[in-house]
Amino acid sequence: MKLSLFGDPERARRVGRALARSGLVEKLVSADPQMAAVEEILRKLGFKEGALFIVGVALVSYMLSRKGEEHWALAASSARAPYWEALTSFVENSPSLARLRRQRLARLSTYLEHAKRFESLLEAPEVDLDAFHSLLVRAMGSSADSKTAAFAAKMLLYSCLASGRRFTGGWSIPMPVDIRVALVSLTSGMVRGWNCSSDLLALASELRSRWRPKLISLWNLASEEAGTPPVVLDAAVWVPGGCIEEYLRTGSPLRRCVEQLVGSEEDYVAPLEELWGALSACGERAD
């Protein structure tokens, strides 16, 4: 049966209000395995070279052959000075990048040709995330809603947070829509029209490209309500989204997984339940 999917703006706003809980996004950022990788890379390379390495890894982080968490752990273990040599070696050899390696190397070459242009932005007292993203999009010849460019800006944000570097902006950077963000868009009820027998993982895979502009628009509404730029709010979606994905794949307890991320305090867990509210409406048990 063909589904007639539609976005629910009011539901998007409700999800945003839930994620506005003080301290919640920060807790989820610190729980993100990608943040641990960022911290290790910065310890090895310092802020400027470390951030350039991290952005380079982010730009080739698509259609991975390993889980994202493992991919970033491999990147962290490969980090060394000079960063451009380490980046090239990583893309040439990492098992997480086994597919499309030649395409990734060409993409990395384009990035490294322009890398010097990013250095002044990284040396400023405050890193302007919007300016960095805009320059990156132009340098890479990407569209403004490119998932990889937005994800690279998110990882630069992580670099700033991990190093204590001040930053500004972020509101012009779209949510980096991947399969996990698309999945949470469904399980939260922000996208409706599916039914309780739908294969949500398959549907999310389809939505991440076909519905990208609509999903970005819905998450912009959520971000406005949360008072947090989409590129920051992404952490509050992506990290617990991993628990939702694992639950749908294996049936492992969803709530317990989330509690391992943020603790068992209801002040943190209850707002995150909005991210799987539509599953609960199907009678799914998450505990």
Backbone torsions as a table, in degrees:
resi	resn	phi	psi	omega
1	MET	NA	129.0	-179.2
2	LYS	-73.3	132.8	-179.2
3	LEU	-90.2	145.8	174.3
4	SER	-111.5	88.2	-176.5
5	LEU	-79.9	149.4	176.2
6	PHE	-151.0	151.6	178.0
7	GLY	-82.7	149.2	179.4
8	ASP	-118.5	92.8	-176.5
9	PRO	-58.5	-38.2	-178.6
10	GLU	-67.5	-36.4	176.2
11	ARG	-66.0	-37.6	177.2
12	ALA	-60.7	-42.4	179.3
13	ARG	-65.0	-38.8	180.0
14	ARG	-64.7	-41.8	176.9
15	VAL	-60.8	-42.3	178.2
16	GLY	-61.1	-42.2	179.0
17	ARG	-63.4	-37.4	178.7
18	ALA	-65.2	-40.5	-176.9
19	LEU	-77.9	-4.1	177.0
20	ALA	-77.3	-4.6	-179.8
21	ARG	-50.3	125.8	-176.1
22	SER	-55.8	127.8	175.4
23	GLY	85.9	-9.3	-174.6
24	LEU	-68.6	-49.2	-178.1
25	VAL	-62.3	-41.8	179.8
26	GLU	-61.0	-39.5	179.2
27	LYS	-63.6	-40.5	-179.0
28	LEU	-72.6	-35.9	175.3
29	VAL	-60.2	-44.7	-178.5
30	SER	-68.3	-23.2	179.4
31	ALA	-86.2	-9.0	-176.4
32	ASP	-73.2	122.6	177.3
33	PRO	-57.1	-27.1	177.3
34	GLN	-64.9	-32.6	177.7
35	MET	-65.3	-40.0	177.3
36	ALA	-60.9	-39.6	177.6
37	ALA	-65.5	-42.6	177.8
38	VAL	-58.9	-45.7	-179.6
39	GLU	-60.8	-40.6	179.2
40	GLU	-66.1	-42.1	179.5
41	ILE	-62.9	-43.3	-179.4
42	LEU	-66.8	-34.4	176.2
43	ARG	-61.7	-35.6	-177.5
44	LYS	-79.9	-36.8	-168.5
45	LEU	-116.8	-9.2	-173.1
46	GLY	78.7	176.2	-171.0
47	PHE	-68.9	-53.6	-170.9
48	LYS	-65.1	-55.5	-179.4
49	GLU	-67.0	-35.5	177.9
50	GLY	-62.9	-44.2	179.5
51	ALA	-64.7	-39.4	178.2
52	LEU	-64.5	-38.6	175.8
53	PHE	-64.5	-46.2	-176.9
54	ILE	-63.6	-43.8	178.2
55	VAL	-62.8	-40.5	177.9
56	GLY	-61.7	-42.9	176.6
57	VAL	-61.9	-43.3	-178.5
58	ALA	-60.4	-36.1	-176.8
59	LEU	-69.3	-18.2	177.7
60	VAL	-110.7	12.4	-175.2
61	SER	-92.5	71.1	176.2
62	TYR	-143.7	152.6	-179.8
63	MET	47.3	54.6	-175.1
64	LEU	-75.2	152.9	176.6
65	SER	-92.7	-6.3	176.2
66	ARG	-132.5	166.2	176.8
67	LYS	-61.5	150.2	-177.7
68	GLY	-56.4	-38.8	-179.6
69	GLU	-62.1	-42.4	178.9
70	GLU	-68.9	-40.1	178.3
71	HIS	-55.9	-45.8	-178.2
72	TRP	-73.1	-31.0	174.1
73	ALA	-64.9	-39.6	176.4
74	LEU	-64.0	-40.4	178.6
75	ALA	-62.4	-44.4	-179.3
76	ALA	-62.0	-40.4	-179.4
77	SER	-70.3	-19.6	-179.8
78	SER	-90.1	-11.1	-173.5
79	ALA	-67.7	132.9	175.1
80	ARG	-166.1	165.1	176.4
81	ALA	-89.0	147.3	-8.7
82	PRO	-73.1	145.5	-170.5
83	TYR	-61.4	-33.6	-175.8
84	TRP	-69.2	-34.3	176.2
85	GLU	-68.9	-42.0	178.9
86	ALA	-63.6	-40.4	178.8
87	LEU	-62.0	-47.4	-178.9
88	THR	-61.8	-44.7	179.1
89	SER	-62.5	-40.3	179.8
90	PHE	-62.3	-47.2	-178.7
91	VAL	-67.7	-33.3	179.3
92	GLU	-70.1	-29.8	-167.1
93	ASN	-121.4	-17.3	-172.6
94	SER	-66.2	131.5	176.2
95	PRO	-65.1	-19.7	179.1
96	SER	-74.3	-12.8	-177.5
97	LEU	-117.3	29.1	-174.3
98	ALA	-62.5	-35.9	179.1
99	ARG	-83.2	147.2	173.7
100	LEU	55.7	34.7	-174.7
101	ARG	-63.0	-41.2	-179.7
102	ARG	-62.6	-40.6	178.2
103	GLN	-63.7	-40.8	179.6
104	ARG	-65.3	-40.3	179.5
105	LEU	-64.3	-37.7	176.8
106	ALA	-65.6	-40.1	178.3
107	ARG	-65.0	-42.6	178.7
108	LEU	-63.8	-40.2	178.6
109	SER	-59.2	-42.4	177.6
110	THR	-61.8	-44.5	179.5
111	TYR	-61.1	-47.7	-176.4
112	LEU	-66.4	-29.9	175.9
113	GLU	-61.5	-30.7	-176.1
114	HIS	-105.2	-0.5	-170.8
115	ALA	-58.4	-34.9	-179.5
116	LYS	-58.6	-30.3	-178.0
117	ARG	-68.5	-19.6	-178.7
118	PHE	-88.2	-15.6	-170.8
119	GLU	-63.3	-40.1	-178.7
120	SER	-64.7	-33.9	177.0
121	LEU	-66.6	-34.7	-179.3
122	LEU	-79.7	-20.0	180.0
123	GLU	-88.6	-9.6	-178.5
124	ALA	-68.2	153.5	178.0
125	PRO	-57.9	-33.6	174.4
126	GLU	-124.0	128.3	178.1
127	VAL	-80.7	122.0	179.2
128	ASP	-87.9	102.7	-176.0
129	LEU	-64.2	-38.3	-179.5
130	ASP	-65.9	-43.4	179.2
131	ALA	-64.2	-41.0	179.3
132	PHE	-62.9	-46.3	-179.5
133	HIS	-62.3	-43.3	-180.0
134	SER	-61.3	-44.4	179.0
135	LEU	-65.6	-39.5	-179.5
136	LEU	-64.4	-43.4	179.3
137	VAL	-59.8	-44.1	179.7
138	ARG	-66.5	-43.7	-177.5
139	ALA	-64.0	-37.6	-176.3
140	MET	-89.6	-5.6	-178.1
141	GLY	66.0	33.7	-176.4
142	SER	-95.0	166.6	172.4
143	SER	-81.0	159.8	-176.8
144	ALA	-62.8	-26.7	-179.4
145	ASP	-100.0	18.0	179.1
146	SER	-54.4	129.0	179.9
147	LYS	-65.9	-42.0	-176.0
148	THR	-70.1	-36.3	177.4
149	ALA	-66.9	-41.3	177.6
150	ALA	-64.7	-41.1	179.0
151	PHE	-64.7	-38.1	177.4
152	ALA	-63.0	-39.4	176.8
153	ALA	-65.3	-37.3	176.8
154	LYS	-62.1	-42.4	-178.9
155	MET	-70.9	-28.3	171.3
156	LEU	-66.5	-41.0	174.6
157	LEU	-56.4	-46.5	177.3
158	TYR	-58.1	-39.2	178.8
159	SER	-62.1	-41.5	178.1
160	CYS	-64.5	-45.8	-178.9
161	LEU	-63.0	-42.7	-176.6
162	ALA	-68.3	-29.5	-176.6
163	SER	-99.6	-5.3	-176.6
164	GLY	76.2	15.6	179.5
165	ARG	-77.8	133.3	178.8
166	ARG	-70.3	148.9	179.0
167	PHE	-143.8	162.0	178.9
168	THR	-139.2	161.8	175.9
169	GLY	82.4	-159.1	-178.7
170	GLY	114.1	-16.1	-174.8
171	TRP	-73.4	-22.0	-179.9
172	SER	-90.1	-1.3	-179.0
173	ILE	-93.1	123.9	-177.3
174	PRO	-72.5	160.2	172.0
175	MET	-58.9	129.5	176.5
176	PRO	-72.6	95.8	-172.5
177	VAL	-79.8	108.3	171.6
178	ASP	-117.4	-171.9	-175.8
179	ILE	-62.7	-31.6	-177.4
180	ARG	-72.6	-41.5	176.6
181	VAL	-64.4	-41.7	177.8
182	ALA	-62.3	-39.6	179.8
183	LEU	-63.8	-45.9	179.8
184	VAL	-66.1	-31.4	175.3
185	SER	-59.6	-34.3	177.6
186	LEU	-78.5	-51.7	-173.6
187	THR	-69.1	-22.3	177.5
188	SER	-80.8	-17.0	-176.0
189	GLY	89.8	6.0	175.8
190	MET	-68.3	-27.9	171.2
191	VAL	-115.7	121.8	-176.9
192	ARG	-114.8	176.3	178.7
193	GLY	104.9	-7.8	173.1
194	TRP	-90.4	169.1	179.6
195	ASN	-124.0	173.7	-171.5
196	CYS	-69.4	-11.6	175.9
197	SER	-98.3	1.3	-179.1
198	SER	-66.8	145.0	172.8
199	ASP	-82.7	95.7	-172.2
200	LEU	-69.0	-32.3	178.4
201	LEU	-65.8	-42.9	177.3
202	ALA	-66.9	-39.5	179.7
203	LEU	-65.5	-40.6	178.0
204	ALA	-62.8	-40.2	178.5
205	SER	-61.0	-37.0	178.6
206	GLU	-72.3	-40.9	-175.2
207	LEU	-69.3	-32.0	-171.3
208	ARG	-59.1	-27.2	176.7
209	SER	-104.8	-44.8	-174.5
210	ARG	-68.9	-31.3	-175.8
211	TRP	-110.8	14.1	-173.1
212	ARG	-50.8	-52.4	-178.9
213	PRO	-59.4	-39.3	180.0
214	LYS	-68.1	-40.0	178.7
215	LEU	-66.0	-41.2	177.4
216	ILE	-59.3	-43.6	180.0
217	SER	-62.8	-42.7	179.2
218	LEU	-65.1	-42.4	-179.8
219	TRP	-72.1	-25.2	171.9
220	ASN	-62.9	-41.2	177.0
221	LEU	-62.4	-43.8	178.4
222	ALA	-61.8	-40.8	-179.1
223	SER	-64.6	-40.6	178.0
224	GLU	-59.7	-43.0	179.2
225	GLU	-68.5	-35.9	-179.7
226	ALA	-76.7	-17.6	-176.2
227	GLY	69.4	28.2	-175.2
228	THR	-134.4	130.8	179.0
229	PRO	-57.2	148.9	-177.5
230	PRO	-55.1	-38.4	-177.6
231	VAL	-66.7	-24.7	175.4
232	VAL	-84.3	-44.0	-179.4
233	LEU	-60.8	-25.8	-179.7
234	ASP	-52.6	-36.1	-180.0
235	ALA	-63.9	-36.5	-179.7
236	ALA	-72.9	-13.6	178.7
237	VAL	-99.6	-46.5	-172.0
238	TRP	-68.5	-41.3	-174.8
239	VAL	-68.3	-56.7	175.9
240	PRO	-67.2	-22.7	175.4
241	GLY	-59.2	-29.1	175.7
242	GLY	-63.9	-35.9	177.3
243	CYS	-67.6	-40.9	179.3
244	ILE	-64.4	-43.9	179.3
245	GLU	-61.2	-44.6	-179.5
246	GLU	-64.8	-38.4	178.1
247	TYR	-60.7	-44.7	-178.4
248	LEU	-70.5	-30.8	-179.6
249	ARG	-78.7	-39.4	-169.4
250	THR	-124.4	-13.4	-176.0
251	GLY	80.2	9.5	-179.9
252	SER	-66.2	147.2	-173.5
253	PRO	-57.3	122.1	-174.6
254	LEU	-74.1	-51.6	-177.3
255	ARG	-61.3	-39.7	179.7
256	ARG	-62.9	-38.9	177.6
257	CYS	-61.5	-44.6	179.8
258	VAL	-65.1	-39.8	179.2
259	GLU	-63.7	-30.2	175.8
260	GLN	-67.3	-23.0	179.2
261	LEU	-85.4	-44.8	-170.7
262	VAL	-118.1	-2.0	-174.1
263	GLY	90.3	176.6	-174.2
264	SER	-95.7	3.8	-179.7
265	GLU	-63.7	128.7	-179.3
266	GLU	-61.5	-28.6	179.5
267	ASP	-59.4	-26.5	178.6
268	TYR	-100.1	-40.2	-175.0
269	VAL	-73.1	-43.4	-175.7
270	ALA	-57.7	-45.1	178.1
271	PRO	-61.0	-35.0	-178.2
272	LEU	-70.7	-21.5	177.2
273	GLU	-61.6	-22.4	175.7
274	GLU	-62.0	-24.0	-177.8
275	LEU	-73.9	-17.8	174.6
276	TRP	-125.7	27.2	-178.2
277	GLY	-59.3	-35.5	-179.7
278	ALA	-72.5	-27.3	173.9
279	LEU	-66.9	-43.0	179.1
280	SER	-60.5	-36.6	178.8
281	ALA	-65.1	-21.8	176.2
282	CYS	-84.4	0.5	-179.2
283	GLY	86.2	11.4	178.8
284	GLU	-71.3	135.1	175.5
285	ARG	-93.1	129.7	-175.1
286	ALA	-108.5	-2.1	-173.6
287	ASP	-88.1	NA	NA
